[in-house]
Amino acid sequence: MEMQAPKGTKDMLPQDAYKWHFVEKTFRDVSKYYGMREIRTPMFEHTELFARGVGDTTSKRNVYF
């Protein structure tokens, strides 16, 4: 089975990490200056990535959309 990134997403590879660190730090600094605080939103993966599982409890822990 060939896995593809969900539409509208892209993996960040190691050679590009420093660029993202700069953007994230700049955003954090500007946000802090204006009194904003950090939030964390849910992340997602394709169901097929976890479909094989490792026992009966795996499917009970997954959320399907």
URRA-V200891 format. One record per helix or strand. SS is the DSSP state (2 for helix, 1 for strand). FROM is the first residue (numbers start at 1). TO is the last residue. Records with the same first field share a line. If there is no record, write none. Layout:
SS = FROM-TO, FROM-TO
This chain:
2 = 14-33, 47-49, 56-61
